[in-house]
């Protein structure tokens, strides 16, 4: 094996190793339970009138009113 091939193999192995570590980190972050002191939105919190008007579930989505 030539020195260039050795370097290329080393870079390839390092890149694959870094990808595996990154994927393991992402999986750990996404499957982690929420922190103990994490704030949760209370179901009884009042929403603004504008928010309620903009998101009426029984009305079809109006693209013009949302700027699309």
N, C-alpha and C positions, 0 to 999 in steps of 0.2 A: 504494500500500500504506500502510495506517495504521501509526502507531508501535506499536500493540499487536500487529498482525500481524508487524511486523518483529521485535519481542522474542520472540514465540511461535516464529517461524521460527529465530531464533538459539538459543533454548533447545532446540528439537527437533534442530537440527544438532549442538549440543554433546552432547546425550544420546546420539545415534547414534554420534558419535565416541568417547565414553567407553565405550560398549558394545563397539565394535570393538577398542579398546585392551585392555579387560578380557578379551575372548575371545582375543586374540592372546597375552596374558600366560598365560592358563590353558592354551592349547595348548602354549606353550613349556615351562611347568612340567611338564606331563604327559608330554611327549615327551623331556624331558631325560634323558640317561643318568645312572646313579647316580654319586655322587661317588667319587673315587679311594679315599679312606680309609673309605668306607662299610662298616660291619660287615655281614657276611653270616652268616646262621645256618648253622653247620656241621651237616652231615647226621648226624654221630656224636654230637651233643649228647644227653645223657640227658634224658628227659622225666620229670616226676614221676608217681608211681603214680596219683594222683588224676586227672591229665590223661589218662593212658592209659585208666583205667577209664571216664572220662566220654565218651571218644571211640573206642569200639571200632567199627571199620568193619563188622564182620559182624553186629552187633546192631542192631535197629531203634531209632530215636530214642525215648527215653522222656520224654515231656513232664512227667510227674509228678516225676521225679527232678530235673529242671531247673527246677522251680517254675512250670510253665505249665499 
